[in-house]
Amino acid sequence: VGFNASYFSTLFKKESGQNFLEYVSEVRMNKAKDLLKETNDTIANICSQVGYNDTKHFTQSFKKHTGLKPNEYRKLFS
């Protein structure tokens, strides 16, 4: 968008109430939740689809966001 990263982050937080990385993480987790509920894709495949390269890091982030591991979330909501 032509702004430096710091300025963009400040504007983004002012408008949305969260920083850009928090927003991106939320979007990724929401997509992961949808995929876990609606597909039979493996956790590793979903991890890759939502932009994570490391399944362990994805699982930790998912648990932090939802309180559940991805496989637990799938069992409860699919």
C-alpha positions in Angstrom: 0.0 0.0 0.0 3.0 2.3 0.0 3.3 2.8 3.8 6.2 1.7 5.9 5.4 -1.3 8.1 5.3 0.7 11.3 3.0 3.3 10.0 0.7 0.7 8.5 0.6 -1.2 11.7 -0.4 2.0 13.6 -3.2 2.8 11.2 -4.4 -0.8 11.2 -4.6 -1.0 14.9 -6.3 2.4 15.2 -9.0 1.3 12.8 -9.5 -2.4 13.8 -8.4 -2.5 17.4 -5.9 -5.2 16.8 -2.5 -5.3 15.2 -2.0 -6.7 11.7 -0.4 -10.0 12.8 -3.3 -10.6 15.3 -5.7 -10.1 12.4 -3.9 -12.4 10.1 -3.7 -15.1 12.8 -7.5 -14.8 13.4 -8.2 -15.1 9.7 -6.0 -18.2 9.5 -7.6 -19.8 12.6 -11.1 -19.2 11.3 -10.3 -20.8 8.0 -8.7 -23.7 9.8 -11.8 -24.2 11.9 -14.0 -24.2 8.8 -11.7 -26.8 7.1 -11.7 -29.0 10.2 -15.5 -29.0 10.3 -16.2 -29.3 6.6 -13.4 -31.6 5.2 -11.6 -34.7 6.1 -8.2 -33.2 5.2 -5.3 -34.1 7.4 -4.2 -31.6 10.1 -0.9 -31.3 8.1 -2.8 -30.4 4.9 -5.0 -27.9 6.7 -1.9 -26.4 8.4 -0.4 -25.8 5.0 -3.6 -24.5 3.5 -3.8 -21.7 6.1 -0.2 -20.6 5.7 1.7 -22.5 8.4 4.9 -24.5 7.5 5.2 -26.3 10.8 2.4 -28.5 12.1 3.6 -28.2 15.7 3.5 -24.4 15.6 0.1 -24.5 14.0 -1.2 -26.9 16.7 0.1 -24.6 19.4 -1.4 -21.5 17.8 -4.7 -23.2 17.2 -4.9 -24.3 20.9 -4.0 -20.8 22.0 -6.8 -19.4 19.9 -9.5 -22.0 20.6 -8.5 -23.8 23.7 -8.5 -27.1 21.8 -6.1 -29.0 19.7 -7.2 -29.3 16.0 -8.1 -32.9 16.3 -10.2 -32.2 19.5 -11.9 -29.4 17.7 -12.7 -31.6 14.7 -14.2 -34.3 17.0 -16.4 -31.8 18.8 -17.6 -29.8 15.8 -17.7 -32.0 12.7 
